[in-house]
Amino acid sequence: MILSIESSCDDSSIAITEIATKTLLYHKKISQEAEHAHYGGVVPELASRLHAVALPRLLEETKPYFDRLKAVAVTNQPGLGVTLLEGIAMAKTLASIQKIPLIAVHHLKGHIYSLFIEKKTILPLLVLLISGGHTQVIRVERFEHIEILATSLDDSVGESFDKVAKMMGLGYPGGPIVEALALKGDEDRFDLPVPLRNSKLIAFSLSGLKNAVRLEIEKLGGIEGMSEQDKCDLSASFQKALKLHLLQKSKKIFASQPIKDFAIVGGASANHYLREAFEKLCDSFGKTLHVAPLQYCSDNAAMIGRYALDAYHKKQFIDPFKIDIVVTKKQQARMLL
């Protein structure tokens, strides 16, 4: 069995996956959303302290599996440095004490493998990854053969949902709240701009759309001046503009990529409005849409363990004393904030 650990942001998670059958035997996640909601976003130092409490509690429940462990897998990039360290410290200790190999897992590759937790691997594959920190279209030919076809120039999809929700005083995390309000709103009330509509650039950009939402809120008199229906209509109009942006750029990629299987992964892929839009798009292009079960869309150790299965068979192990975190400049800036 492989024990996997995820602590890249604000979800503490541990999973146990059986190697021979690829069966998920144990999976649990402790969310920190309630603790961070007061601040309107994740506070890295608080997240780190909460991981230090939650991870040992989860690990205690996995002790019956210890005598059958063949490897330990852990997320080491990308993510918040202080939270990644919590999971890595636990993984290094386990690997050393149990004398078993350690597998370092890239968090975004884990999201791709969330598709295969409950079904067989489907490759080659086009993937739209929409999470709290990333918006990318990725071509996956085979294991470890990945090409990024398009990426975000600024805010990610998940980040935009959070910021729009915060501007309207809706709380954190923003994605589920905005989606729920949008169901009761008129998506045509506000004429929000579709980002890069007239640009040939195959990339994503949401900072302009986010700013347009801010301007509409100001016209309505700020949070205090907005009615509940205003919030519903603005949420729906935001989702519509976001959907059109994602679809427009995806169409360009579809036209040049013959791969028949397309997937949406990441926390924002749980949005039913976006799922339905992409299902229609895939039908029109003769492609098959794949999505992960809702419980595996957000950060979790099950997807880390599923990726680790393939890495284990290829003996992609790392010295426990040489594993390190990898933090991008953008993530470093967020940590400073």
C-alpha positions in Angstrom: 0.0 0.0 0.0 1.0 3.6 -0.5 0.2 6.3 2.2 -0.3 9.7 0.6 -0.3 13.2 2.2 -1.7 16.5 0.9 -1.1 19.8 2.7 -0.4 22.3 -0.1 -3.0 24.9 1.1 -5.9 24.7 3.6 -6.9 21.0 3.4 -5.2 18.4 5.6 -5.6 15.0 3.9 -4.2 11.5 4.1 -5.1 8.4 2.0 -4.2 4.8 1.7 -4.2 3.2 -1.8 -3.6 -0.5 -2.5 -0.9 -1.0 -5.2 -2.1 -4.2 -6.8 -5.7 -3.3 -7.3 -5.4 0.6 -7.3 -8.2 0.6 -4.7 -8.6 3.5 -2.3 -8.8 1.9 1.1 -8.8 5.0 3.3 -9.3 8.6 2.6 -10.1 11.5 4.9 -9.8 15.3 4.7 -10.0 18.0 7.3 -11.0 21.3 5.8 -9.9 24.6 7.4 -12.5 26.7 5.6 -14.3 27.8 8.8 -11.1 29.0 10.4 -10.0 31.1 7.3 -13.5 32.4 6.4 -13.2 35.2 9.1 -10.2 36.6 7.1 -11.7 36.2 3.6 -8.9 33.9 2.4 -6.2 31.5 3.5 -3.7 32.8 6.2 -0.6 30.7 5.5 0.8 30.7 9.1 -2.7 29.7 10.5 -3.0 27.0 7.9 0.4 25.6 8.9 -0.5 25.4 12.6 -3.8 23.7 11.7 -2.0 21.1 9.6 0.3 20.4 12.5 -2.8 19.4 14.6 -4.9 17.7 11.9 -2.3 15.6 10.1 -1.2 13.6 13.1 -4.9 13.0 14.0 -5.5 11.5 10.5 -2.2 9.5 10.6 -3.3 7.8 13.9 -6.3 6.3 12.0 -4.0 4.7 9.4 -1.8 2.8 11.8 -3.6 -0.6 11.0 -2.1 -0.3 7.5 1.5 0.5 8.6 2.8 -3.1 8.3 1.8 -3.2 4.6 3.1 0.1 3.5 5.5 0.0 0.5 5.9 3.8 0.0 4.9 7.2 1.2 3.9 10.0 -1.2 3.6 13.7 -0.4 2.8 16.9 -2.3 6.0 19.0 -2.5 4.9 21.6 -5.1 3.3 24.0 -5.9 1.6 25.5 -2.8 2.2 27.5 0.3 5.7 26.9 1.6 4.8 26.8 5.3 1.9 24.3 4.7 3.9 22.1 2.3 6.5 21.7 5.0 4.0 20.1 7.4 3.2 17.3 5.0 6.8 16.9 4.0 8.1 16.6 7.6 5.6 13.9 8.2 6.4 12.0 5.0 10.2 12.2 5.6 9.7 10.8 9.2 7.5 8.0 8.0 9.8 7.0 5.1 12.8 7.0 7.4 11.2 5.0 10.3 9.4 2.5 8.1 12.4 2.2 5.8 10.3 2.6 2.7 10.7 4.8 -0.5 9.4 8.4 -0.6 7.6 9.8 -3.7 7.4 13.5 -4.3 4.2 14.5 -6.2 3.5 17.7 -8.2 0.1 18.9 -6.9 -1.2 19.8 -10.4 -0.4 16.3 -11.7 -2.3 15.0 -8.7 -5.4 16.9 -10.0 -5.1 15.3 -13.4 -5.0 11.8 -11.7 -8.1 12.7 -9.7 -9.9 11.5 -12.8 -8.5 8.0 -12.4 -9.2 7.3 -8.7 -12.4 5.4 -9.6 -11.8 4.4 -13.2 -9.0 3.4 -15.5 -6.4 5.7 -16.9 -7.4 7.5 -20.1 -4.5 8.8 -22.2 -3.8 10.8 -24.3 -6.0 13.5 -22.8 -6.6 17.3 -23.0 -7.1 18.8 -19.5 -8.5 22.1 -18.4 -7.2 22.7 -14.9 -9.1 25.3 -13.0 -8.2 25.7 -9.3 -7.5 28.3 -6.7 -4.0 29.0 -8.0 -4.0 27.9 -11.6 -5.9 28.0 -14.9 -4.2 25.9 -17.6 -4.9 23.7 -20.6 -2.6 20.7 -20.6 -1.9 18.0 -23.1 -1.1 14.7 -21.4 0.3 12.1 -23.9 1.4 9.6 -21.3 2.8 9.5 -17.8 5.3 12.3 -17.2 4.8 13.5 -20.8 2.9 16.8 -20.3 2.7 20.0 -22.4 1.1 23.2 -21.2 -0.9 24.7 -24.1 -2.4 27.7 -22.4 -2.2 29.4 -19.0 -3.5 32.3 -17.1 -1.8 35.7 -17.4 -3.1 36.8 -14.0 -5.9 35.6 -11.7 -6.9 31.9 -11.7 -10.6 30.8 -12.0 -10.8 29.8 -8.4 -9.0 33.0 -7.2 -11.5 35.1 -9.2 -14.5 33.4 -7.6 -13.0 34.1 -4.2 -12.3 37.7 -4.9 -15.7 38.4 -6.5 -17.4 36.8 -3.4 -15.2 38.9 -1.1 -16.1 42.1 -3.0 -19.8 41.4 -2.4 -19.3 40.4 1.2 -20.3 36.8 0.6 -17.6 34.9 2.6 -15.0 32.3 1.8 -14.6 30.1 -0.2 -16.3 32.0 -2.9 -16.9 29.4 -5.6 -19.8 27.5 -4.0 -21.4 30.7 -2.8 -21.3 32.5 -6.1 -22.6 29.4 -7.9 -25.5 29.1 -5.5 -26.5 32.8 -5.9 -26.1 32.6 -9.7 -28.9 30.0 -9.8 -31.3 32.6 -8.6 -29.9 35.4 -10.8 -30.4 37.0 -14.3 -27.1 36.4 -16.1 -28.0 39.0 -18.8 -28.6 41.9 -16.4 -25.0 43.1 -16.3 -23.1 43.4 -19.5 -19.7 42.3 -18.2 -16.7 42.1 -20.7 -15.5 38.7 -21.9 -11.7 38.7 -21.4 -9.5 38.6 -24.5 -12.5 38.3 -26.7 -10.9 40.1 -29.7 -7.4 38.7 -29.0 -5.8 35.9 -31.0 -3.8 35.0 -27.9 -4.6 31.6 -26.5 -4.4 32.4 -22.8 -6.6 33.2 -19.9 -7.0 36.6 -18.1 -9.5 37.4 -15.4 -8.2 40.6 -13.7 -10.2 42.8 -16.1 -13.5 40.9 -15.5 -12.9 41.0 -11.8 -12.4 44.8 -12.0 -15.6 45.1 -14.0 -17.5 43.4 -11.2 -15.9 45.8 -8.8 -17.2 48.8 -10.8 -20.7 47.4 -11.0 -20.7 47.0 -7.2 -19.7 50.6 -6.8 -22.5 51.7 -9.1 -24.9 49.8 -6.9 -23.7 51.7 -3.8 -21.2 49.1 -2.5 -22.0 46.1 -0.4 -24.4 48.1 1.8 -26.4 49.3 -1.3 -26.7 45.9 -2.9 -29.9 43.9 -2.6 -29.9 40.1 -2.4 -31.2 40.1 -6.0 -28.4 42.4 -7.1 -25.9 39.9 -5.7 -27.6 37.0 -7.5 -27.7 38.8 -10.8 -24.1 39.9 -10.6 -23.0 36.4 -9.6 -24.8 35.0 -12.6 -23.4 37.6 -15.0 -19.9 37.0 -13.7 -20.3 33.2 -14.3 -21.6 33.9 -17.8 -18.6 36.1 -18.8 -16.2 33.6 -17.2 -17.9 30.7 -19.1 -17.7 32.5 -22.4 -14.0 33.3 -21.9 -13.1 29.7 -21.1 -15.2 28.3 -24.0 -13.8 30.8 -26.5 -10.2 29.9 -25.7 -10.9 26.2 -25.5 -12.5 26.2 -28.9 -9.3 27.5 -30.4 -7.4 24.7 -28.7 -10.0 22.1 -29.8 -9.6 23.1 -33.4 -5.9 22.3 -33.4 -5.9 19.3 -31.1 -7.2 15.9 -32.5 -7.3 14.3 -29.0 -10.8 13.0 -28.4 -10.8 12.9 -24.6 -11.1 16.2 -22.7 -11.3 16.7 -18.9 -11.9 19.4 -16.4 -10.1 19.1 -13.0 -9.4 21.3 -10.0 -11.6 22.8 -7.3 -13.5 25.0 -9.7 -14.4 22.0 -11.9 -17.1 21.2 -9.3 -19.1 24.1 -10.7 -22.1 22.5 -12.5 -22.7 25.5 -14.7 -19.3 25.2 -16.2 -19.5 21.4 -16.5 -22.8 21.7 -18.5 -21.2 24.3 -20.8 -18.2 22.2 -21.5 -20.3 19.1 -22.1 -22.2 20.9 -24.9 -18.9 22.2 -26.3 -17.4 18.7 -26.3 -20.5 17.3 -28.0 -20.2 19.9 -30.8 -16.5 19.0 -31.4 -17.0 15.2 -31.1 -15.0 14.9 -27.9 -15.8 13.0 -24.7 -15.9 15.0 -21.4 -14.4 13.5 -18.3 -14.8 15.0 -14.8 -13.7 13.7 -11.4 -16.2 12.9 -8.7 -17.1 16.0 -6.7 -15.3 14.8 -3.6 -12.0 14.6 -5.5 -12.2 18.0 -7.2 -10.7 20.0 -4.4 -7.3 19.3 -2.9 -7.1 15.7 -1.5 -4.6 12.9 -0.7 -6.5 10.3 -2.8 -5.4 12.0 -6.1 -1.8 12.3 -4.7 -1.9 8.5 -4.0 -3.3 7.7 -7.4 -0.5 9.5 -9.2 2.0 7.9 -6.8 0.9 4.4 -7.9 2.3 5.0 -11.4 5.4 6.7 -10.0 6.0 3.7 -7.7 5.9 1.3 -10.6 8.5 3.5 -12.4 10.6 3.6 -9.2 10.5 7.4 -9.1 11.7 7.7 -5.6 13.5 10.5 -3.8 15.9 10.6 -0.9 13.9 11.6 2.2 16.8 14.0 3.2 16.8 15.6 -0.3 13.1 16.4 -0.8 12.3 20.1 -0.8 9.4 22.4 -1.4 9.1 24.3 -4.7 7.4 27.7 -4.4 6.8 30.0 -7.4 7.4 33.8 -7.3 3.6 34.4 -7.3 3.1 32.1 -4.4 6.0 33.8 -2.5 4.3 37.1 -3.0 1.0 35.8 -1.6 2.9 34.4 1.4 4.3 37.9 2.0 0.8 39.4 1.8 
